[in-house]
Amino acid sequence: MPKGSEALTHARREEIIDACAALYETMSLREITIKLIGARTSFTRTSIYNYFETKEEIFLALLRREYEAWTADLDALPAQPDAAALADALARTLERRGTMLRLLSMNLYDIEANSRVENLAAFKTVYAASMQAVRRLLARSGPALSGPAAERFLYAFYPFLFGIYPYTTVTPKQQQAMAMAGVEYPRLSVCEITRNFVEKLLG
């Protein structure tokens, strides 16, 4: 880590993550390079290696930031009066987490495989914090949603998060292929799919 103030280190890390996030809006992880990320920062490309050893570590930091934002959104939710309201509130928190859902569905394996274990542990801590935030939301919304019921919910809901993105975002090539194959494809949003699933989980 380079010498300097903690504030400067944080600001530079955030600038690198912001550059990566901007590129990821229109490119894939495979297409994005450290050179491209560096071209969007205010310092030299080689300086990036003072903060991240691989581009996957930058993506891991981006995913960590997404989970932190999602956890804050979850903790800001008030108690929900019924299952439908809870499903809707939870679904709306995910509506703003497109980058998180895309990274989970498309890139998590490669990101984790090419990141140092200490960075991966820091991410897993944030990931676990999001689970605690969901537990707290469930507990706020009624005693029937705590204990074993909450655990059953979590171990269905979290695997579900890994599959939302491909069902809500279809490329023109995929659309063409489905049309050629005669496959009907209902266009549903993250919010719609999540709301329906959570309502079913809550019974």
Disulfide bonds with the S-S distance in Angstrom:
none
